[in-house]
Amino acid sequence: MAGLEHLHPGVWSYIDVSSSERIHRLYTPKWVSYALGDEALARMEHLLDHPPCGRMPSMLLYGDSNMGKTMLMEKFVRDHPDVHDGDGEVVSRRVLRLQMPAKPDDGRLYSQIIEGLGHQAPFARRGLDIEMLCLRLMHRSPPKVMIVDEVHHLLAGSVREQRQSLNQLKFLSNEFRMPIIALGTSEALYAMQTDAQIASRFEPFALPRWRESDAFRSFVVSYGRLLPLAKPSPFAEKDIVQKLMAYSGGLTGKVTKLLAQAAELAIRTKTESISMELLEEAAAAGTFKLTARTQAESAQS
């Protein structure tokens, strides 16, 4: 479409909607392909397709909070949905996703799995009963791969509790010939390395903070193409890239949030382009002040 070459074609239709709809679109999660993320997804894909064996390989995806681990996981889950029959029953479960309990506990872990399988975990049952129910449901519809998010929660327990939870993960992997993809902060790497057998199974994959580079510039430009602004913004300019790096500390989540906030200002001020000034204003305002400004403008209109 003429005049909108700076945007991804999938965003063109949002230019003609209301400002409130465009602003809502700004904060909708978006996937942007980048080299390290694509490599992580390829590793996950390899695990998903790995033939069953006695010692299934697994993976630990780790990095600072706000580095995009959850976004990667959600992209992988979207790409591999379960297969259902005509009655809506799962006939082939590709990915089972759950979160490590806030404190290591076998019963809570098995309850998380039961919930992930689409069933209500019984609260009044004993630990062994919950374990047997979990295993029975898993055997009924075994997943190809299991994703365990927030695995650094292991460190909230004692050394014995940590080892017990790690052994449960190893048991599940062995029982169902199923790879496990664990996600967590750098502390998760420490938790995994406390057990030599676990450490040898979980190949670590780091998501380090961004540094100023061509890769980071490319990511910013690609993300900018998804922001429904009528005019192009100088995303590739060195000053903009350096300012984003300085404000975000190289954290993916902070980069995308700051761009969304600056884009909201661009829509509300009708400039339709992110300038250095708007970027600085968005960084200085932060989420709460930006919300207050939005409410004030709405009251005046």
N, C-alpha and C positions, 0 to 999 in steps of 0.2 A: 504493500500500500504506500502510495506516494507520501513522503513526509514522515513516515514512521519506520524508516529503515534502521533506525537506532534501536528498535525494540525487536524482541523475539516475536515471530508471527502469532504465537499463541496468546500474546498479550494485546494485540491490536483491538480486539473487541471490547476491552476494558476502557479504552480511551473515551468512548462515548457514553459511559454510564455516569451515575451521579458521583460527586466527590466522596460521599460517605462510602459508596461501594468500592471506589478506587482505593480509599484509605484502608478499608477492610482487606482488600487484596494485598496491600503492602505487607501486612503482618501474617498472611497465610504462609505456612512453611513451604519452602521451595527447594528443589534439588538442583544443584549446579555441579556438573561433572568437573572434576579436577584430578590430576595425575595420581596423587597419593590415595584419594578416595576411591578412584577406579581400581587401583591395585588392591586395596582392602576388599572391595566387592569381588574382585577376581579370586582372591584367596577364599572368601566365603563360598563362592560358587564351586571352587575345587572341592571343598569339604562336603558340600551338598551332593556332589556327584561321586564322591569317593565310594568304591565298592566296600561292602561289609567285610570286616576282618577282626581278628582277635584283639587288636590294640588300635582302636580308631584314633586318628590324629585329631587335635583340637586347636583352638586359637584363642589368644588373649589380645583383644584390641584395647589399648590403653592410651590415656592422654589426659591433659588437664580438663577440668569441667568447662563446658562451653566450647569444646573443640569439634563438635559435630559428630560424636560417636552415635548418639541416638538417631540423628538424621540418616546416617549410614545404615543403621539397623532397620529403620522404617522403610528406607528405599529397598533393601534386600527383601523384607517381608512383603512389600507391595509387589515385587517382581516374582514372588513365588507363593501365590495364594493356594489355599487348600482346594482340592477337587471334591465337589459335592455331587450326589446323585439327584434324581428328580424330586426326592422328598426333602432335600436340604441336608441329608446326612453326609458327614465327611467320609469319603471313600479312599482318599489319599491325602495324608497330612504331610505337608512339605516342611513347615517350620513351626516349632513350638517356642513361643516367646514368654519369658517370665522375668521377674525381678528377684534378686537375692534378698531374703528377709532382712529387715533392719538389724536384727541380731541373729547370729547363726543358731539354727534350731531345725532338727530333722522334720518335726511335725509341720512347722511353718513352710519349709521348703516343699514338702509334698503337697501341702494345701495350695501353694502357689501353682504347682504343676496341674493339680486338679482344676483349679480355676482357669488356667491357660488352655486346658482341654475343653472348656465350655461347660463345666459342671460346678455345682455348688459344693464347696468343701464342707463336710459335717463338722460342726464345732464341738459336739459332745462326744466324739469318738476318741479312743485312746490312740497314742502314737502309732502302735503297730497296726491297728485297724486302718488308720489313714494311709499308712505305707502300702498295705495290701490293696486297698482300694485304688490308690494311685497306680500301682504296677498293673493291676487288672485293666484299668482304663488305657494305660499306655500300650499294653499288648493288644488291646482291641483296635487301636488306631495309632500305630507307632509312627512318630515323626522321623523325617529324614535327618533333621538337624535340630538341636535345641540351643536357643540363645538365652543367656543368663546376664541380665543387665545389673549394674550397680554391685559388681562382685566384690568391690572393696569394702562392702558392709561386713565381710568376714572379719575384719580387724576389730569390730565392735565386741567380738567374743574372746574368750580365753584361747590360749594356744591349743588346748584340747578340743574346744568347740570348733576352732578353725579347721583342724585336721579332720574332725568328724564330718564337717560339711564338705570338705574337699574330697574325702573318701566316698561320700554319697554321690557326688558328681561323677567320680571315677566309676563307681558301681553302675550308675545309670548308663554311662557310655558303654561299658562292657556288656550289660544286660541286653541293650537294644541295638548294639553295633552302630552307635549313633555318635557323630562328632558333636562337640559342644563349642559354641562360640561365646566366650565370656567378654563382657565389656566393663571397664572401670577406669578409675584414675590411676596415676602412677603407683599409688599405694597398693593397687591390686596386684601389680607385678611382685611387690614384696611379699604379699600374702601367698601368692602361688609358689614362690621360690622357697618357702619354708618346708615344702615337701618335695624331695628330689623326684619322686615318681610323677607327681602332678606337673612339676616344672618341665619334665621331659616330654610330656604329652601336649602341653599348651604352648604352641609356638607364639612368642610375643610379636606383636605388630604395633609399633608406636605411631601416634598421631602428634607430632611436635607442633609447637606454636609456629605460626607463619613468620617468615622473615621477609624483608623487602626484597623482592625478586620478580623476575618475569612471570613466574607461576602465580604469585600473589596478585600481580597486576591483571593477569588474565582472569583470575577468579573474580576480582572486583568488576571488571568489564562485563563478564558473563552474567553476574548477578544483577548488574545495572540494567541489562537488557530485559530483565523480568519485572522491572518497576514501571508501572503504567504512567509515564510522564510524556507529555506531548512533544517536548523538545529534548534534544540530546544533552547529556551531561558530560563533563570532561573527566570521566572515570580513569582514563589511561594517563592523565597528566601526573608528573612526578610529585608535585605539591599535594595533590589530592591523595595519592597513594601513601605518601609519607605521613600525612595527617591522620589517615585511617589507621595506619600502623601505630602511631603514637597514642591515639585514643583507645584503641582496642587491645593493645598489648599482644597482638598477634592471635587473639582468640576468635575463631570463626563466628561464634554466636554474637559476640560484641560487634564485629564488623557488619554483619547482616542487620542487626538491630539498629545500629547507627545509620546505615544507609536507608532503612525504612523510615526512621524518624526524620531524617533530612528530606526524604521524598514527601513525607506528610506535610512538612513545612512548605515545600515547593508547590504542592497542590493548594494549600490553604492561602498562600500568598499570591497564587496565580502566576508564579514565575515559571512553573512547569519544567524546571531544570535545577539540578543540585549544584550550587556554587560552593566555593570555599567558605563564604560567609554563612550560608545555610548549614553547612556541615559543622562549623564551629558553634553556631547557635544551637543546633540539635545536641551536640556533645555537652555544651554548657547547661542546657535545660534539663536533660535527663528525662526519663519516662514520666515522672510525676508532675514536673513543671510543664512538660509538653501537654499532658492531659489537662492541666488547669488552664492552659492557654486555649486549648481546643474548646473547653466548656465555656470560657468567657466569650470566644468568638461566636459560638452557637447561640448564646444568650442575646448577643447584639444583633444577630441576623434575623 
